[in-house]
Amino acid sequence: MSRVRSAFRWSALLCCLATLTACGRDAGNAARTTAGATSGTTTTAGSPLLQATAATRPGTSGDTLADSITIQRADRGRLMGREDAMWVVMISDFQCPYCKQWHDSSMANLKRDYIDAGKIRMAYLHLPLSIHRHARAQAEASMCAAVQQKFWEYADVLFREQRAFQPLDNASAKLDDIARELSLDLPTFTRCRTSTAVRTLVENDERQVTQARVQSTPSFLIGEFLVQGALPYKDFRKAIDTALAVAKSRRTR
């Protein structure tokens, strides 16, 4: 494990975002670029915010070999891109309409222009908001898909089917249907969804996001910058290019 320190800076380039482009606890101030220092965190994956969960530490409840393996596989499964590339961490909620808006308009372009090009490494952190009744179950299910290396495919379908979840009283059957669509091993997926491991992972995400003072979805940690709200892709590119330039200047000093 490595200890990583990350400080978020103001970005004058992006401080004029439109309001009401995010879901969250702080909706009135959600769409903004903000700064807030975070302390160093221990991480199994290398991201400034992805932190090892309590279940992976010896001597804690749920510290079983099966849980540890599940957590490690799920944590790795939600990463995409070269290990030496700059981090972009997405903080999201699968039932948030603004998260869907950003995903549908920007995710494929981001993968093509930056992830596949080796410029950034993408990670996903969960912030299931209490106003969305199926968000937590979806988050946990997506991590079970990550165990089988299908996190991003599962996330794509969750956003695609966002409206289909709204009238449901119980999302379990729908979550299983998506697993079947993606040819996941269903017994393994079902066991995972009832495990304490994935619950711990999602709860750990929420703790880290709260500590980083993030209150809304979607939010993005782009290098050293924290950007909140569903930016149009052209503005999102500016944020990434700015962060890449900052990172390059630091390396060449």
C-alpha positions in Angstrom: 0.0 0.0 0.0 1.1 3.6 -0.6 0.2 6.8 1.2 -0.8 9.6 -1.2 -1.4 13.2 -0.4 -3.8 15.2 -2.6 -4.8 18.9 -2.4 -7.6 20.4 -4.5 -7.1 23.8 -6.0 -9.3 26.6 -7.3 -9.6 26.6 -11.1 -10.5 30.0 -12.5 -11.2 28.4 -15.8 -14.2 26.5 -14.5 -15.7 28.6 -11.8 -18.6 29.9 -13.9 -20.5 26.6 -14.2 -24.3 26.6 -14.6 -26.3 25.8 -11.5 -28.6 22.8 -11.0 -26.4 20.4 -13.0 -26.0 17.9 -10.1 -27.9 15.8 -7.7 -27.0 16.0 -4.0 -27.3 17.1 -0.4 -26.2 20.6 -1.4 -28.1 21.0 -4.7 -28.1 24.8 -4.6 -24.3 25.0 -4.7 -23.7 21.7 -6.5 -22.3 22.9 -9.8 -19.0 24.5 -9.0 -15.3 24.0 -9.0 -14.1 23.9 -5.4 -11.1 23.4 -3.3 -10.6 21.6 0.0 -7.5 19.9 1.4 -7.7 16.2 2.2 -5.2 14.3 4.3 -3.2 11.4 3.0 -5.1 8.2 2.5 -3.9 4.6 2.2 -4.8 3.0 -1.1 -4.6 -0.4 -2.6 -5.2 1.0 -6.1 -3.0 4.1 -6.2 -5.7 6.7 -6.5 -5.7 9.8 -4.2 -9.1 8.9 -2.9 -9.5 5.1 -3.4 -8.7 3.8 0.1 -8.4 0.3 1.5 -11.6 -0.7 3.3 -11.7 -1.8 6.9 -12.5 -5.3 5.8 -9.1 -5.7 4.3 -7.3 -4.8 7.5 -6.3 -7.6 9.9 -8.3 -7.8 13.1 -11.5 -6.1 11.9 -15.0 -7.5 11.5 -15.5 -9.2 8.2 -11.8 -9.9 7.8 -12.1 -13.2 5.9 -10.1 -14.4 3.0 -13.2 -14.4 0.8 -14.1 -10.9 1.7 -10.6 -9.7 1.1 -10.5 -11.3 -2.4 -13.9 -9.8 -3.2 -12.8 -6.4 -2.2 -9.5 -6.5 -4.1 -11.2 -7.8 -7.3 -14.0 -5.2 -7.1 -11.6 -2.4 -6.4 -9.5 -3.2 -9.4 -12.5 -3.8 -11.6 -13.7 -0.2 -11.3 -10.4 1.2 -12.7 -9.7 1.8 -16.3 -6.6 3.1 -18.0 -2.8 3.1 -17.8 -1.3 2.8 -14.3 1.1 5.7 -14.8 -1.5 8.1 -16.2 -3.1 11.0 -14.4 -6.1 10.1 -12.2 -9.7 11.2 -13.0 -12.0 9.9 -10.2 -15.8 10.1 -10.9 -18.1 10.4 -7.9 -21.5 9.3 -9.0 -25.0 7.9 -8.3 -26.6 5.6 -10.9 -30.1 7.1 -10.3 -28.9 10.7 -10.6 -30.3 12.2 -13.9 -27.3 14.6 -14.2 -24.9 11.7 -13.8 -26.7 10.0 -16.7 -26.6 13.2 -18.7 -22.9 13.4 -18.2 -22.4 9.7 -18.9 -24.5 9.7 -22.1 -22.8 12.8 -23.5 -19.2 12.4 -22.4 -18.1 9.0 -21.2 -17.5 7.4 -24.7 -15.6 10.5 -25.8 -13.6 10.6 -22.6 -12.6 6.9 -23.1 -11.6 7.5 -26.7 -9.7 10.8 -26.3 -8.0 10.3 -22.9 -8.3 6.7 -21.5 -7.5 4.7 -24.6 -4.9 7.3 -25.5 -3.1 6.6 -22.2 -3.5 10.2 -20.8 -5.7 9.4 -17.8 -6.7 6.6 -15.5 -10.4 6.5 -14.6 -11.9 5.4 -11.3 -15.4 5.4 -10.0 -16.5 6.2 -6.4 -20.0 5.7 -5.2 -22.1 8.4 -3.5 -25.6 6.8 -3.4 -27.9 9.6 -2.3 -30.7 9.0 0.1 -33.2 10.7 -2.3 -32.7 7.8 -4.8 -34.1 4.6 -3.2 -32.3 2.1 -5.4 -29.0 3.9 -5.7 -27.3 1.9 -2.9 -28.4 -1.5 -4.3 -27.2 -0.4 -7.7 -23.9 0.6 -6.3 -23.4 -2.7 -4.6 -24.5 -4.7 -7.6 -22.0 -2.7 -9.8 -19.2 -3.7 -7.5 -20.2 -7.4 -7.8 -20.0 -6.9 -11.6 -16.6 -5.4 -11.0 -15.5 -8.7 -9.3 -16.2 -10.4 -12.6 -14.4 -7.5 -14.5 -17.7 -6.1 -15.9 -18.0 -2.9 -13.8 -18.0 -0.4 -16.7 -20.4 -2.5 -18.8 -22.8 -2.9 -15.9 -22.6 0.9 -15.2 -23.4 1.6 -18.9 -26.6 -0.5 -18.6 -27.6 1.0 -15.2 -27.5 4.5 -16.8 -29.3 3.2 -19.9 -32.0 1.7 -17.8 -32.3 4.5 -15.3 -35.9 5.3 -15.9 -36.9 1.6 -15.7 -35.8 1.5 -12.1 -37.9 4.4 -11.0 -41.3 2.7 -10.6 -39.8 -0.5 -9.0 -40.4 -1.2 -5.3 -37.6 -3.7 -5.3 -34.7 -3.6 -7.8 -33.3 -7.1 -7.2 -34.9 -8.8 -10.2 -33.8 -5.9 -12.5 -30.3 -6.0 -11.2 -30.2 -9.8 -11.9 -31.6 -9.2 -15.4 -28.6 -6.9 -16.1 -26.2 -9.5 -14.8 -27.7 -12.1 -17.2 -27.6 -9.6 -20.1 -23.8 -9.2 -19.5 -23.3 -13.0 -19.1 -22.1 -12.7 -15.6 -22.0 -15.9 -13.4 -25.3 -15.4 -11.7 -24.8 -17.5 -8.6 -21.5 -15.8 -7.9 -23.1 -12.4 -8.5 -26.0 -13.2 -6.2 -23.8 -14.4 -3.4 -21.7 -11.2 -3.8 -24.7 -9.0 -3.5 -25.5 -10.4 -0.1 -21.9 -10.2 1.2 -20.6 -7.7 3.7 -17.7 -7.0 1.5 -19.5 -5.0 -1.2 -21.5 -3.2 1.5 -18.2 -2.2 3.2 -16.8 -1.0 -0.1 -19.7 1.3 -0.9 -19.8 2.7 2.7 -16.1 3.3 2.5 -16.6 5.3 -0.7 -19.2 7.4 1.1 -16.9 8.1 4.0 -14.0 9.2 1.7 -16.3 11.4 -0.4 -17.7 13.1 2.7 -14.2 13.7 4.0 -13.3 15.3 0.7 -16.3 17.6 1.2 -18.0 16.4 -1.9 -21.8 16.8 -1.5 -23.2 16.2 -5.0 -23.1 14.0 -8.1 -21.6 13.9 -10.5 -18.3 15.2 -9.2 -14.8 14.7 -10.6 -11.3 14.7 -9.1 -9.3 15.7 -12.1 -5.6 15.6 -11.1 -5.5 18.2 -8.3 -8.9 19.8 -9.2 -12.3 19.0 -7.9 -15.1 19.8 -10.4 -18.7 19.4 -9.5 -21.6 19.2 -12.0 -22.4 17.7 -15.4 -20.1 19.8 -17.6 -20.5 19.7 -21.3 -17.7 17.7 -22.8 -15.9 20.6 -24.4 -15.6 22.2 -20.9 -14.6 18.9 -19.3 -11.8 18.6 -21.9 -10.6 22.0 -20.8 -10.5 20.8 -17.2 -8.5 17.7 -18.1 -6.1 19.5 -20.3 -5.5 22.1 -17.6 -4.8 19.4 -15.0 -2.5 17.5 -17.4 -0.6 20.8 -18.0 -0.3 21.4 -14.3 0.9 17.8 -13.7 3.5 18.1 -16.5 4.8 21.3 -15.2 5.3 19.7 -11.8 7.2 16.8 -13.3 9.6 19.1 -15.2 10.5 21.3 -12.3 
